[in-house]
Amino acid sequence: MSIAARLRRHPFPVAAHFDRVVALSFAFPAHVVQPLVPRSLSLDVFNGYAFVAVAMVWTRALRPAWLPAIFGQDFFLAGYRVFTRFQEPSGRRLRGLRILRSTTDKHRMVRAGNLMTGYRYSHVNVSVQERDALLNVTTTDASGATALDVRLDLSPHVAERDVPMPVGSPFASWTEARRFAGPMPFTFSPEGDDTMVVVEGSRQHWTPRPIAVTSWQVSMFNESPLSAATPLLANAFVVDHVDYAWKRGRVVHATPAAE
């Protein structure tokens, strides 16, 4: 195996602070999402739906865990993930995310991310407009096309019962929806069909609060295979001021997931 391939296995522990995380999960019929995951992963399914999450993260001081925060990098991240499960050869079952792609506003993070992970980083221009409790986030790619455009109501001190569930959500309550709020304890990066890089994360002060989405546009949903179905907004959460850490990646033998 080449040195470059070994580096992409998340070779050292990493720490960061998230000033804000906004996560939206979208429900698709499971058979539509299935082609996006390898045989070694199984979809995390609820009532026949699989879930694709779009997470926007305002990241500060990302660095190797042994370095002080002053050496870290600050950037915006929009990540696109599928909720999945992975069974290790020991029989241990892990719940986590298969990263489909990652976008960021910093070119240096594109280079570093693609060097050290398999998370498929690309650069986007980001526009963030916040007035009172209303937040609009738009990202555009190198061609100027809109990749992501979401409008959110982050009104503080609103009781959970006062935030309506998204229309058409497969979840009956916010309590039920939190199971698919992200981030998950693990991320999975397949290497062909026989090995999986498993990265375990940990967080502090993680208390997601439901929010209302007034409009959304996700260009990835216009691409195959997701374009074969109409996505349903399943949930939307925000959390502020989270310390996060990731362990060094583990390379695990992968076997086809059980049906």
ZADRENBA-581131 format. One record per residue (C-alpha): residue in three letters; x, y, z. Coordinates in Angstrom, 3 decimals. Example, Ala and Ser with C-alpha at 12.3 -4.5 7.8 and 13.67 -1.06 7.14 Angstrom:
! residues 2
+--------+----------+----------+----------+
! drenpa !     east !    north !       up !
+--------+----------+----------+----------+
!    ala !   12.300 !   -4.500 !    7.800 !
!    ser !   13.670 !   -1.060 !    7.140 !
+--------+----------+----------+----------+
***
This chain:
! residues 259
+--------+----------+----------+----------+
! drenpa !     east !    north !       up !
+--------+----------+----------+----------+
!    met !    0.000 !    0.000 !    0.000 !
!    ser !    1.254 !    3.492 !   -0.853 !
!    ile !    2.162 !    6.088 !    1.750 !
!    ala !   -0.657 !    8.312 !    0.468 !
!    ala !   -3.214 !    5.544 !    1.025 !
!    arg !   -1.953 !    4.947 !    4.558 !
!    leu !   -2.168 !    8.656 !    5.374 !
!    arg !   -5.853 !    8.694 !    4.383 !
!    arg !   -6.578 !    6.366 !    7.304 !
!    his !   -6.922 !    9.254 !    9.803 !
!    pro !   -3.408 !    8.519 !   11.152 !
!    phe !   -3.485 !   10.488 !   14.435 !
!    pro !   -6.010 !   11.745 !   17.019 !
!    val !   -7.625 !   15.115 !   16.326 !
!    ala !   -9.359 !   17.715 !   18.497 !
!    ala !  -11.547 !   20.728 !   17.673 !
!    his !  -14.184 !   23.070 !   19.020 !
!    phe !  -17.502 !   23.488 !   17.225 !
!    asp !  -18.919 !   26.964 !   17.690 !
!    arg !  -22.143 !   25.751 !   16.095 !
!    val !  -23.496 !   22.601 !   14.461 !
!    val !  -26.683 !   22.624 !   12.399 !
!    ala !  -27.798 !   19.197 !   11.197 !
!    leu !  -30.699 !   18.355 !    8.884 !
!    ser !  -31.659 !   14.752 !    8.187 !
!    phe !  -33.623 !   13.718 !    5.108 !
!    ala !  -35.544 !   10.479 !    4.681 !
!    phe !  -35.438 !    8.404 !    1.479 !
!    pro !  -36.805 !    4.951 !    0.754 !
!    ala !  -34.049 !    2.594 !    1.820 !
!    his !  -33.671 !    0.988 !   -1.617 !
!    val !  -32.861 !    4.411 !   -3.126 !
!    val !  -29.976 !    5.028 !   -0.709 !
!    gln !  -28.610 !    1.471 !   -0.787 !
!    pro !  -26.238 !    2.037 !   -3.777 !
!    leu !  -24.386 !    4.708 !   -1.758 !
!    val !  -23.038 !    2.245 !    0.803 !
!    pro !  -20.683 !   -0.720 !    0.275 !
!    arg !  -21.653 !   -4.311 !    1.012 !
!    ser !  -19.837 !   -4.198 !    4.354 !
!    leu !  -22.211 !   -1.527 !    5.712 !
!    ser !  -25.924 !   -1.796 !    6.358 !
!    leu !  -28.309 !    1.130 !    6.278 !
!    asp !  -29.708 !    2.369 !    9.578 !
!    val !  -33.385 !    2.118 !    8.699 !
!    phe !  -36.511 !    3.443 !   10.435 !
!    asn !  -39.953 !    2.436 !    9.129 !
!    gly !  -38.522 !    1.627 !    5.711 !
!    tyr !  -36.566 !    4.883 !    5.397 !
!    ala !  -32.824 !    5.482 !    5.252 !
!    phe !  -31.416 !    8.876 !    6.205 !
!    val !  -28.993 !   11.285 !    4.575 !
!    ala !  -27.751 !   14.035 !    6.879 !
!    val !  -26.486 !   17.470 !    5.903 !
!    ala !  -24.378 !   18.937 !    8.709 !
!    met !  -23.065 !   22.494 !    8.759 !
!    val !  -20.255 !   22.969 !   11.248 !
!    trp !  -18.512 !   26.182 !   12.278 !
!    thr !  -15.205 !   24.635 !   13.305 !
!    arg !  -12.461 !   26.239 !   15.371 !
!    ala !   -8.952 !   25.090 !   16.296 !
!    leu !   -8.942 !   21.766 !   14.454 !
!    arg !   -5.520 !   20.238 !   15.100 !
!    pro !   -3.636 !   17.105 !   16.099 !
!    ala !   -4.829 !   16.374 !   19.636 !
!    trp !   -1.396 !   16.889 !   21.198 !
!    leu !   -1.056 !   20.462 !   19.909 !
!    pro !   -2.478 !   23.523 !   21.700 !
!    ala !   -5.512 !   25.219 !   20.144 !
!    ile !   -3.441 !   28.137 !   18.823 !
!    phe !   -2.047 !   25.801 !   16.138 !
!    gly !   -5.500 !   24.775 !   14.921 !
!    gln !   -7.444 !   25.693 !   11.801 !
!    asp !  -10.780 !   27.547 !   11.690 !
!    phe !  -13.189 !   26.793 !    8.850 !
!    phe !  -16.763 !   26.117 !    7.783 !
!    leu !  -17.723 !   22.568 !    6.876 !
!    ala !  -20.788 !   21.181 !    5.158 !
!    gly !  -20.784 !   17.396 !    5.298 !
!    tyr !  -23.117 !   14.922 !    3.614 !
!    arg !  -23.487 !   11.561 !    5.357 !
!    val !  -25.589 !    8.387 !    5.442 !
!    phe !  -26.639 !    6.770 !    8.723 !
!    thr !  -25.240 !    3.232 !    8.716 !
!    arg !  -24.234 !    0.269 !   10.846 !
!    phe !  -21.090 !   -1.866 !   10.725 !
!    gln !  -20.429 !   -5.239 !   12.271 !
!    glu !  -16.840 !   -6.016 !   13.240 !
!    pro !  -15.484 !   -9.568 !   12.896 !
!    ser !  -15.808 !   -9.899 !   16.686 !
!    gly !  -19.569 !   -9.438 !   16.327 !
!    arg !  -19.572 !   -5.945 !   17.826 !
!    arg !  -22.086 !   -3.722 !   16.026 !
!    leu !  -21.264 !   -0.055 !   15.524 !
!    arg !  -23.633 !    2.740 !   14.577 !
!    gly !  -22.200 !    5.608 !   12.586 !
!    leu !  -21.942 !    7.600 !    9.378 !
!    arg !  -20.701 !    6.876 !    5.899 !
!    ile !  -19.292 !   10.171 !    4.608 !
!    leu !  -20.433 !   10.851 !    1.046 !
!    arg !  -18.671 !   14.184 !    0.545 !
!    ser !  -17.392 !   17.171 !    2.497 !
!    thr !  -17.184 !   20.825 !    1.479 !
!    thr !  -15.301 !   23.659 !    3.126 !
!    asp !  -14.513 !   27.325 !    2.612 !
!    lys !  -10.745 !   26.862 !    3.113 !
!    his !   -8.500 !   25.497 !    0.357 !
!    arg !   -5.970 !   24.319 !    2.938 !
!    met !   -8.664 !   22.158 !    4.539 !
!    val !   -9.411 !   20.593 !    1.158 !
!    arg !   -5.764 !   19.630 !    0.836 !
!    ala !   -5.373 !   18.428 !    4.431 !
!    gly !   -8.712 !   16.635 !    4.484 !
!    asn !   -8.024 !   14.709 !    1.300 !
!    leu !   -4.512 !   13.875 !    2.478 !
!    met !   -5.535 !   12.503 !    5.882 !
!    thr !   -9.061 !   11.136 !    5.344 !
!    gly !  -11.319 !    9.522 !    2.760 !
!    tyr !  -14.021 !   12.142 !    3.276 !
!    arg !  -13.877 !   13.626 !   -0.262 !
!    tyr !  -13.308 !   17.316 !    0.417 !
!    ser !  -13.974 !   20.047 !   -2.128 !
!    his !  -13.980 !   23.832 !   -1.920 !
!    val !  -17.091 !   26.003 !   -1.843 !
!    asn !  -17.796 !   29.675 !   -1.363 !
!    val !  -19.957 !   30.257 !    1.690 !
!    ser !  -22.438 !   33.027 !    2.435 !
!    val !  -23.840 !   33.226 !    5.972 !
!    gln !  -26.500 !   35.788 !    6.783 !
!    glu !  -27.879 !   35.967 !   10.297 !
!    arg !  -30.411 !   38.503 !   11.493 !
!    asp !  -32.122 !   38.167 !   14.815 !
!    ala !  -32.841 !   34.420 !   14.978 !
!    leu !  -33.020 !   33.844 !   11.224 !
!    leu !  -30.059 !   32.136 !    9.563 !
!    asn !  -29.451 !   31.675 !    5.840 !
!    val !  -26.489 !   29.555 !    4.690 !
!    thr !  -25.620 !   29.258 !    0.999 !
!    thr !  -22.682 !   27.438 !   -0.568 !
!    thr !  -21.657 !   27.617 !   -4.226 !
!    asp !  -19.156 !   25.476 !   -6.090 !
!    ala !  -16.356 !   26.552 !   -8.422 !
!    ser !  -18.785 !   26.972 !  -11.311 !
!    gly !  -21.010 !   29.272 !   -9.264 !
!    ala !  -23.791 !   26.706 !   -8.959 !
!    thr !  -25.618 !   26.500 !   -5.647 !
!    ala !  -24.679 !   23.378 !   -3.704 !
!    leu !  -26.623 !   24.143 !   -0.536 !
!    asp !  -29.133 !   26.804 !    0.463 !
!    val !  -30.974 !   26.556 !    3.776 !
!    arg !  -33.013 !   29.059 !    5.769 !
!    leu !  -33.500 !   28.378 !    9.454 !
!    asp !  -35.277 !   29.838 !   12.432 !
!    leu !  -32.980 !   29.534 !   15.453 !
!    ser !  -35.290 !   31.324 !   17.875 !
!    pro !  -33.886 !   30.800 !   21.383 !
!    his !  -35.843 !   29.843 !   24.476 !
!    val !  -38.583 !   28.195 !   22.417 !
!    ala !  -40.014 !   25.106 !   24.080 !
!    glu !  -39.519 !   21.926 !   22.106 !
!    arg !  -43.267 !   21.403 !   21.944 !
!    asp !  -43.572 !   24.755 !   20.123 !
!    val !  -41.309 !   23.668 !   17.238 !
!    pro !  -43.420 !   21.684 !   14.757 !
!    met !  -42.109 !   18.469 !   13.287 !
!    pro !  -41.307 !   18.867 !    9.585 !
!    val !  -44.264 !   18.093 !    7.355 !
!    gly !  -44.033 !   14.489 !    6.163 !
!    ser !  -41.337 !   13.478 !    8.655 !
!    pro !  -41.379 !    9.747 !    9.425 !
!    phe !  -40.812 !   10.602 !   13.089 !
!    ala !  -43.721 !   11.158 !   15.430 !
!    ser !  -41.808 !   13.301 !   17.935 !
!    trp !  -38.520 !   15.117 !   18.496 !
!    thr !  -37.552 !   12.411 !   20.985 !
!    glu !  -37.859 !    9.823 !   18.233 !
!    ala !  -36.074 !   12.091 !   15.755 !
!    arg !  -33.003 !   12.519 !   17.990 !
!    arg !  -31.890 !    8.993 !   17.120 !
!    phe !  -30.969 !   10.407 !   13.721 !
!    ala !  -29.676 !   13.801 !   14.774 !
!    gly !  -25.947 !   13.125 !   14.335 !
!    pro !  -23.102 !   13.140 !   14.787 !
!    met !  -22.757 !    9.457 !   15.488 !
!    pro !  -20.006 !    7.832 !   17.571 !
!    phe !  -18.288 !    6.392 !   14.491 !
!    thr !  -17.489 !    7.268 !   10.902 !
!    phe !  -16.764 !    4.616 !    8.285 !
!    ser !  -14.473 !    4.926 !    5.258 !
!    pro !  -14.441 !    1.771 !    3.119 !
!    glu !  -11.264 !    0.731 !    1.314 !
!    gly !  -12.560 !   -1.507 !   -1.440 !
!    asp !  -14.583 !   -4.479 !   -0.230 !
!    asp !  -12.187 !   -5.960 !    2.292 !
!    thr !  -11.148 !   -3.224 !    4.749 !
!    met !  -12.865 !   -0.405 !    6.595 !
!    val !  -11.301 !    2.596 !    8.345 !
!    val !  -13.283 !    3.197 !   11.532 !
!    val !  -12.857 !    6.497 !   13.388 !
!    glu !  -14.373 !    6.937 !   16.833 !
!    gly !  -15.413 !   10.394 !   17.988 !
!    ser !  -16.362 !   11.796 !   21.383 !
!    arg !  -18.009 !   15.049 !   22.393 !
!    gln !  -18.831 !   17.155 !   25.407 !
!    his !  -21.918 !   19.277 !   26.132 !
!    trp !  -23.949 !   17.783 !   23.283 !
!    thr !  -27.574 !   18.880 !   23.775 !
!    pro !  -29.256 !   19.271 !   20.363 !
!    arg !  -32.209 !   21.655 !   20.153 !
!    pro !  -34.874 !   21.285 !   17.444 !
!    ile !  -35.206 !   24.147 !   14.984 !
!    ala !  -37.589 !   25.111 !   12.187 !
!    val !  -36.460 !   25.008 !    8.550 !
!    thr !  -38.217 !   27.594 !    6.401 !
!    ser !  -36.669 !   26.455 !    3.094 !
!    trp !  -33.919 !   24.195 !    1.795 !
!    gln !  -32.106 !   23.266 !   -1.406 !
!    val !  -29.514 !   20.453 !   -1.616 !
!    ser !  -28.063 !   19.975 !   -5.097 !
!    met !  -26.770 !   16.474 !   -4.310 !
!    phe !  -30.371 !   15.299 !   -4.141 !
!    asn !  -30.649 !   16.013 !   -7.866 !
!    glu !  -27.937 !   13.432 !   -8.576 !
!    ser !  -28.377 !    9.694 !   -9.006 !
!    pro !  -29.382 !    7.632 !   -7.106 !
!    leu !  -31.088 !   10.117 !   -4.755 !
!    ser !  -32.852 !   11.855 !   -7.622 !
!    ala !  -35.054 !    8.767 !   -7.948 !
!    ala !  -37.122 !    9.808 !   -4.902 !
!    thr !  -38.489 !   12.923 !   -3.271 !
!    pro !  -36.579 !   13.599 !   -0.033 !
!    leu !  -38.528 !   14.229 !    3.143 !
!    leu !  -37.081 !   16.612 !    5.707 !
!    ala !  -37.065 !   14.374 !    8.786 !
!    asn !  -35.536 !   16.592 !   11.474 !
!    ala !  -33.362 !   19.637 !   12.102 !
!    phe !  -31.250 !   20.389 !   15.170 !
!    val !  -28.733 !   22.956 !   16.357 !
!    val !  -26.140 !   22.723 !   19.094 !
!    asp !  -23.622 !   25.365 !   20.150 !
!    his !  -20.157 !   25.238 !   21.731 !
!    val !  -19.121 !   21.607 !   21.578 !
!    asp !  -15.638 !   20.222 !   22.220 !
!    tyr !  -15.015 !   17.273 !   19.921 !
!    ala !  -12.231 !   14.737 !   19.526 !
!    trp !  -11.493 !   11.833 !   17.198 !
!    lys !   -9.268 !    8.852 !   17.871 !
!    arg !   -6.780 !    7.559 !   15.367 !
!    gly !   -8.447 !    5.516 !   12.651 !
!    arg !   -8.621 !    1.737 !   13.026 !
!    val !   -8.381 !   -0.551 !   10.021 !
!    val !  -10.932 !   -3.331 !   10.376 !
!    his !  -11.529 !   -6.353 !    8.184 !
!    ala !  -14.847 !   -5.870 !    6.447 !
!    thr !  -17.347 !   -8.585 !    5.576 !
!    pro !  -20.670 !   -8.260 !    3.763 !
!    ala !  -23.335 !   -6.879 !    6.072 !
!    ala !  -26.106 !   -9.171 !    7.183 !
!    glu !  -29.377 !   -8.710 !    5.359 !
+--------+----------+----------+----------+
***
